[in-house]
Amino acid sequence: MKKSTVVLVLLFAAWLVWSGGYSIPGADHFHGLVLALGLASCVIVLALHARMERQHSDRTSYLRVLGFITYGPWLFWQIVLSNLQIARVVLSPKLPIHPQLVRIRANLRTDFGWTVLANSITLTPGTLTLDVRNGFALIHALTDETAADIRSGTFPDKVAQLEGSPRTEAEGPTA
């Protein structure tokens, strides 16, 4: 209970600072209502957090959050590189595209890991995750270069590191 009270106070303090709800000029009759709604939203967030903690009691998940500190910048850099690759392809007079499907195996243990993998690949220009099922992901790649990047297994390996799972494998083009 003490932890919940401290978290609620911190959430409400953050809400006050970021919303400016405590200083609406000329709206004195809404002042109490705004504060009450802000407090209510903080209580709802706290209740949702408590529910998630009950369902996912794995304390190592907090440590995995630290992995996103390195994964986020790495993903951002991959998106930048892919943007440059695709811009070069689109601006080329020959338009050197070679669309293909690549099927990769990923040794991910959780739905969260699969979601991170699929969304990371889809966020990267020139690739699109079409299906995730039975330990495999089916990915559309716009060029040979993007297909080679997918086959390298870098994306699944990075996500597997977040989960503590073993290395993954890629397969060739799918007909």
Backbone bond lengths (Angstrom), bond angles and torsions (degrees), N, CA, C in turn:
res aa  C-N    CA-C-N  psi(-1)  N-CA   C-N-CA  omega(-1)  CA-C   N-CA-C  phi
1 M - - - 1.463 - - 1.525 110.53 -
2 K 1.329 116.78 -38.36 1.464 120.74 -178.79 1.534 109.87 -63.61
3 K 1.351 116.04 -42.50 1.458 120.37 179.27 1.530 110.45 -61.85
4 S 1.321 117.34 -42.34 1.462 121.56 179.71 1.529 111.60 -63.17
5 T 1.303 116.31 -39.31 1.461 120.26 179.14 1.524 110.97 -65.32
6 V 1.328 116.62 -43.06 1.467 120.67 178.84 1.529 110.31 -63.79
7 V 1.342 116.23 -44.22 1.469 119.88 179.32 1.530 110.67 -63.61
8 L 1.326 117.23 -41.50 1.467 120.65 178.53 1.525 111.06 -61.42
9 V 1.324 117.13 -44.04 1.464 120.97 179.03 1.531 110.23 -62.47
10 L 1.337 117.07 -43.49 1.468 120.44 178.87 1.532 112.08 -65.04
11 L 1.332 116.72 -42.21 1.467 120.09 177.19 1.527 111.26 -60.71
12 F 1.327 115.93 -45.66 1.461 119.79 -178.71 1.527 111.17 -66.36
13 A 1.323 117.04 -38.44 1.470 120.16 177.17 1.526 110.31 -63.21
14 A 1.338 116.35 -43.41 1.474 119.81 177.37 1.525 110.14 -62.73
15 W 1.315 116.49 -41.63 1.464 120.04 179.34 1.537 110.34 -61.57
16 L 1.331 116.91 -43.48 1.464 120.30 179.22 1.527 111.61 -60.28
17 V 1.313 116.27 -44.83 1.463 120.52 -177.99 1.530 110.81 -66.01
18 W 1.334 116.46 -46.01 1.463 119.88 -173.51 1.520 113.44 -80.23
19 S 1.323 118.37 -27.62 1.463 119.36 -175.23 1.521 112.98 -91.16
20 G 1.313 116.69 -26.26 1.459 118.96 -174.59 1.514 111.01 69.25
21 G 1.332 117.95 15.79 1.456 123.24 -176.59 1.514 113.72 -63.88
22 Y 1.294 117.08 -14.72 1.455 120.57 -178.19 1.525 111.74 -88.19
23 S 1.335 118.22 -6.01 1.464 119.48 -174.55 1.528 112.33 -137.63
24 I 1.325 116.70 54.24 1.462 119.72 176.78 1.526 107.54 -85.39
25 P 1.340 117.10 110.12 1.466 118.82 -177.32 1.529 111.92 -68.58
26 G 1.315 115.83 136.67 1.459 121.67 175.42 1.510 114.05 73.28
27 A 1.311 118.78 11.70 1.458 120.46 -179.28 1.524 109.76 -126.42
28 D 1.324 115.19 55.30 1.460 119.54 -176.43 1.526 112.49 -63.42
29 H 1.344 117.14 -33.21 1.459 118.76 -178.39 1.532 111.97 -73.07
30 F 1.339 118.73 -17.76 1.459 121.63 176.75 1.523 112.32 -95.10
31 H 1.304 117.13 -9.58 1.458 121.03 -175.65 1.540 111.60 -54.32
32 G 1.313 117.60 -51.86 1.469 121.59 179.73 1.516 111.92 -65.23
33 L 1.339 116.59 -39.32 1.459 120.87 179.87 1.533 110.85 -64.72
34 V 1.313 117.27 -43.60 1.467 121.31 179.52 1.521 110.26 -62.37
35 L 1.317 116.90 -45.60 1.465 120.44 178.32 1.527 111.10 -62.70
36 A 1.327 117.19 -41.47 1.464 120.83 -179.97 1.529 111.07 -64.89
37 L 1.330 116.99 -42.37 1.466 120.37 178.53 1.531 111.18 -66.66
38 G 1.316 116.48 -37.32 1.462 119.77 176.29 1.520 111.62 -64.06
39 L 1.314 116.14 -44.29 1.459 120.58 178.09 1.528 110.34 -64.23
40 A 1.330 116.61 -41.48 1.470 120.42 178.88 1.532 110.82 -61.82
41 S 1.321 117.04 -41.05 1.466 118.99 179.55 1.528 110.77 -65.91
42 C 1.312 117.66 -36.13 1.466 120.95 177.25 1.530 110.83 -66.37
43 V 1.321 117.27 -39.41 1.462 121.18 178.16 1.527 109.83 -65.19
44 I 1.325 117.76 -40.08 1.472 121.45 178.37 1.527 110.40 -63.49
45 V 1.324 116.99 -44.88 1.470 120.81 177.90 1.524 110.01 -60.56
46 L 1.308 117.73 -43.27 1.457 121.85 179.45 1.531 110.72 -63.61
47 A 1.320 117.37 -41.26 1.474 121.26 178.92 1.529 110.92 -65.26
48 L 1.322 117.22 -41.82 1.465 120.69 177.57 1.522 110.62 -64.00
49 H 1.309 116.40 -41.22 1.464 120.54 178.16 1.531 110.78 -62.57
50 A 1.305 117.18 -43.44 1.464 121.02 179.76 1.528 110.15 -63.18
51 R 1.323 116.74 -40.13 1.471 120.60 178.36 1.525 110.92 -64.11
52 M 1.333 116.64 -42.62 1.461 119.82 178.66 1.519 110.80 -65.13
53 E 1.307 118.43 -37.91 1.465 121.50 178.13 1.517 111.22 -63.72
54 R 1.333 117.67 -37.73 1.469 120.33 178.48 1.524 110.71 -66.19
55 Q 1.325 117.42 -39.55 1.465 120.84 -177.94 1.519 112.03 -76.62
56 H 1.299 118.10 -31.70 1.456 122.85 -177.75 1.523 108.37 -122.89
57 S 1.303 115.22 82.40 1.459 118.90 -175.53 1.520 112.48 -83.82
58 D 1.328 118.68 6.65 1.459 122.48 -179.69 1.526 109.44 -70.44
59 R 1.311 116.55 108.02 1.468 121.20 -176.90 1.521 112.23 -71.60
60 T 1.341 117.77 -17.90 1.465 119.06 179.19 1.521 111.23 -70.53
61 S 1.344 117.67 -14.98 1.460 119.45 178.73 1.531 111.07 -62.83
62 Y 1.331 116.81 -29.36 1.454 119.55 176.65 1.525 110.59 -67.25
63 L 1.335 115.34 -35.31 1.462 118.93 177.48 1.520 110.93 -69.82
64 R 1.332 116.99 -32.98 1.469 120.57 179.16 1.521 111.48 -66.77
65 V 1.306 116.57 -27.57 1.460 119.57 177.13 1.522 109.66 -59.10
66 L 1.307 116.28 -34.41 1.456 120.15 178.32 1.528 111.21 -63.17
67 G 1.327 116.86 -30.03 1.460 120.57 177.16 1.514 112.29 -62.71
68 F 1.326 116.80 -30.31 1.462 120.17 179.17 1.530 112.01 -69.54
69 I 1.323 116.38 -17.22 1.460 119.09 176.93 1.522 109.76 -64.98
70 T 1.325 117.33 -34.53 1.468 119.96 176.12 1.523 111.31 -92.40
71 Y 1.342 118.11 -31.62 1.458 121.28 -178.30 1.533 111.57 -67.63
72 G 1.313 117.21 -40.84 1.470 121.22 -178.53 1.521 113.13 -57.60
73 P 1.340 118.72 -53.56 1.465 119.16 177.61 1.534 112.96 -63.05
74 W 1.330 117.30 -36.97 1.465 120.44 177.62 1.528 110.08 -62.18
75 L 1.339 117.03 -45.11 1.465 120.97 178.93 1.523 110.46 -63.13
76 F 1.321 116.80 -43.01 1.465 120.50 178.37 1.528 110.29 -57.90
77 W 1.333 116.87 -43.15 1.461 120.79 -179.95 1.532 110.64 -65.49
78 Q 1.323 118.12 -38.25 1.466 121.30 177.21 1.524 110.91 -64.46
79 I 1.308 116.72 -37.25 1.464 120.72 177.84 1.523 110.22 -66.08
80 V 1.331 117.35 -42.42 1.470 121.34 177.46 1.521 110.38 -61.31
81 L 1.341 117.26 -47.80 1.463 120.74 179.90 1.525 111.53 -61.15
82 S 1.320 117.04 -43.00 1.462 120.47 179.28 1.520 111.70 -66.11
83 N 1.319 117.00 -37.73 1.467 119.72 175.61 1.518 110.64 -58.84
84 L 1.323 116.71 -43.25 1.463 120.61 179.39 1.531 111.13 -65.65
85 Q 1.339 117.32 -41.97 1.464 121.01 177.88 1.522 111.33 -60.71
86 I 1.311 116.64 -48.27 1.462 120.64 -177.12 1.524 110.54 -69.42
87 A 1.316 118.31 -37.35 1.471 120.45 176.35 1.526 109.95 -61.10
88 R 1.321 117.25 -41.28 1.463 121.02 178.26 1.538 110.25 -63.10
89 V 1.316 117.39 -41.28 1.466 121.52 179.41 1.526 110.62 -65.67
90 V 1.311 116.98 -45.89 1.468 121.21 -177.31 1.521 111.61 -66.98
91 L 1.316 116.72 -36.71 1.458 120.31 -178.54 1.529 113.15 -82.14
92 S 1.307 117.51 -10.52 1.467 121.14 178.96 1.526 109.67 -72.58
93 P 1.345 117.61 134.74 1.468 119.86 179.73 1.531 112.58 -61.89
94 K 1.324 118.32 -28.10 1.468 121.42 -178.18 1.525 112.61 -84.26
95 L 1.319 117.41 -13.12 1.462 123.54 -178.13 1.537 110.74 46.92
96 P 1.335 116.25 68.06 1.465 120.70 -173.36 1.532 114.17 -76.45
97 I 1.329 115.64 70.12 1.461 118.40 177.38 1.530 108.86 -100.99
98 H 1.281 115.26 150.68 1.459 122.69 175.67 1.526 106.91 -146.22
99 P 1.339 116.59 78.20 1.465 120.01 -176.42 1.526 111.07 -60.58
100 Q 1.305 115.63 138.81 1.462 120.21 179.70 1.517 109.95 -156.59
101 L 1.324 114.30 160.66 1.451 120.99 175.98 1.516 108.90 -103.98
102 V 1.309 116.15 134.66 1.461 122.50 178.70 1.522 107.43 -122.14
103 R 1.318 115.09 130.47 1.462 120.42 178.69 1.524 107.59 -108.35
104 I 1.338 115.76 124.31 1.466 119.09 178.76 1.519 109.89 -120.25
105 R 1.315 114.07 147.54 1.461 120.52 173.12 1.527 106.23 -96.96
106 A 1.306 115.01 135.76 1.464 119.39 176.79 1.514 108.47 -131.49
107 N 1.291 116.22 131.12 1.466 122.27 -179.53 1.520 109.86 -90.28
108 L 1.313 115.58 63.20 1.460 120.57 179.27 1.516 108.99 -99.16
109 R 1.318 116.49 142.25 1.463 120.94 -173.16 1.516 114.29 -98.08
110 T 1.336 118.14 -18.72 1.466 119.11 -173.65 1.522 111.31 -125.44
111 D 1.307 115.23 156.91 1.466 120.48 174.60 1.522 110.25 -62.20
112 F 1.322 116.16 -34.38 1.461 120.03 177.95 1.522 110.54 -60.91
113 G 1.335 117.39 -43.88 1.462 121.27 178.08 1.522 111.74 -60.68
114 W 1.336 116.18 -43.90 1.470 119.67 178.38 1.528 111.27 -64.62
115 T 1.315 116.50 -37.65 1.470 120.03 178.68 1.523 110.62 -65.65
116 V 1.332 116.68 -43.53 1.468 120.11 178.00 1.517 110.16 -61.58
117 L 1.341 117.40 -44.19 1.465 121.24 -179.87 1.525 110.64 -61.90
118 A 1.329 117.66 -51.97 1.466 121.41 -176.87 1.530 111.01 -61.48
119 N 1.313 117.19 -44.09 1.459 119.95 -179.42 1.522 112.14 -69.11
120 S 1.330 117.42 -36.84 1.466 120.73 178.93 1.523 110.39 -64.15
121 I 1.321 116.48 -44.07 1.467 120.09 179.26 1.518 110.51 -65.74
122 T 1.318 117.44 -42.21 1.466 121.30 -179.18 1.516 111.64 -67.99
123 L 1.329 118.15 -32.95 1.467 121.21 177.41 1.521 112.32 -65.93
124 T 1.318 116.29 -24.31 1.459 121.21 -176.24 1.522 108.90 -82.51
125 P 1.330 119.00 120.18 1.466 121.10 -178.29 1.531 111.97 -56.96
126 G 1.325 115.35 139.52 1.458 121.51 178.70 1.513 112.88 93.78
127 T 1.321 118.02 -2.88 1.458 121.34 178.06 1.524 109.87 -135.32
128 L 1.324 114.43 151.71 1.455 120.33 179.80 1.520 108.21 -149.51
129 T 1.306 117.31 124.88 1.455 121.16 176.33 1.521 108.44 -79.98
130 L 1.326 116.14 119.53 1.456 121.44 -177.09 1.521 113.01 -94.13
131 D 1.340 115.97 -36.26 1.460 119.25 -175.64 1.525 109.55 -154.41
132 V 1.305 115.25 145.10 1.464 122.28 174.67 1.517 105.97 -132.87
133 R 1.351 114.90 118.46 1.460 118.19 -175.60 1.530 110.38 -163.15
134 N 1.320 116.27 139.54 1.472 123.28 172.45 1.531 113.69 51.61
135 G 1.303 117.29 41.58 1.458 120.69 176.88 1.522 115.03 82.51
136 F 1.321 117.34 6.96 1.462 121.78 179.91 1.523 110.55 -125.94
137 A 1.329 114.98 153.05 1.469 121.37 172.76 1.527 107.19 -125.08
138 L 1.309 116.45 134.34 1.458 122.59 176.81 1.517 107.54 -103.83
139 I 1.333 115.75 122.52 1.456 121.08 -172.33 1.519 110.09 -125.89
140 H 1.320 116.36 133.64 1.462 121.72 173.21 1.524 107.69 -89.92
141 A 1.337 115.39 127.02 1.463 120.92 177.86 1.527 107.95 -116.72
142 L 1.317 116.71 135.76 1.457 121.83 -175.56 1.525 112.93 -77.88
143 T 1.320 117.24 -33.06 1.463 120.95 -176.41 1.527 110.28 -131.50
144 D 1.328 115.60 168.17 1.463 120.50 175.24 1.531 110.57 -62.13
145 E 1.318 115.59 -36.82 1.462 120.52 -178.88 1.530 111.61 -65.08
146 T 1.324 116.55 -43.88 1.467 118.29 178.83 1.524 110.73 -69.77
147 A 1.329 117.72 -34.76 1.467 120.25 176.58 1.522 110.59 -63.99
148 A 1.336 116.46 -41.01 1.468 120.16 178.11 1.523 110.77 -63.65
149 D 1.329 116.45 -38.73 1.464 119.93 177.47 1.530 111.08 -61.69
150 I 1.332 116.38 -40.79 1.464 120.69 178.90 1.530 109.92 -67.19
151 R 1.329 116.50 -44.64 1.468 120.25 -179.77 1.526 112.58 -63.56
152 S 1.321 117.49 -24.27 1.466 119.83 -179.38 1.526 111.79 -63.72
153 G 1.328 117.67 -21.67 1.463 121.43 177.39 1.511 114.63 80.26
154 T 1.319 117.45 11.75 1.460 119.91 -177.10 1.533 111.70 -64.80
155 F 1.331 116.89 -45.66 1.471 119.46 -179.17 1.526 111.60 -60.39
156 P 1.334 118.54 -53.62 1.470 117.76 179.66 1.526 112.99 -61.00
157 D 1.323 116.73 -35.15 1.470 119.35 179.34 1.525 111.24 -64.49
158 K 1.319 116.60 -42.25 1.470 119.70 179.40 1.529 110.83 -63.68
159 V 1.346 116.13 -42.21 1.464 119.12 179.41 1.532 109.83 -68.59
160 A 1.330 117.31 -38.54 1.463 120.65 178.14 1.527 110.93 -61.61
161 Q 1.326 116.77 -34.44 1.466 119.87 176.53 1.525 110.90 -62.71
162 L 1.321 116.47 -36.10 1.464 119.67 177.67 1.526 110.93 -63.86
163 E 1.353 115.44 -33.55 1.461 120.31 -178.65 1.522 113.24 -91.08
164 G 1.315 116.59 -17.35 1.450 119.89 -173.49 1.524 111.39 79.97
165 S 1.350 117.27 25.24 1.465 123.03 -179.59 1.528 110.16 -91.12
166 P 1.353 117.94 163.00 1.461 121.46 178.29 1.525 112.75 -74.10
167 R 1.346 115.83 171.16 1.466 123.92 -178.69 1.525 111.46 -59.35
168 T 1.331 116.13 155.05 1.458 122.90 -178.20 1.527 111.15 -108.47
169 E 1.345 115.88 171.28 1.461 121.75 -179.56 1.516 109.16 -130.94
170 A 1.351 115.79 150.67 1.455 120.81 177.44 1.515 109.06 -114.52
171 E 1.321 116.42 151.53 1.450 122.22 174.99 1.509 109.11 -111.19
172 G 1.313 116.67 170.18 1.462 121.75 -178.60 1.511 112.26 -73.17
173 P 1.358 116.05 -171.19 1.451 120.57 179.54 1.518 111.24 -61.01
174 T 1.308 115.79 148.59 1.461 122.29 178.32 1.511 108.64 -105.90
175 A 1.303 116.73 134.85 1.467 120.57 -178.58 1.508 110.78 -81.72
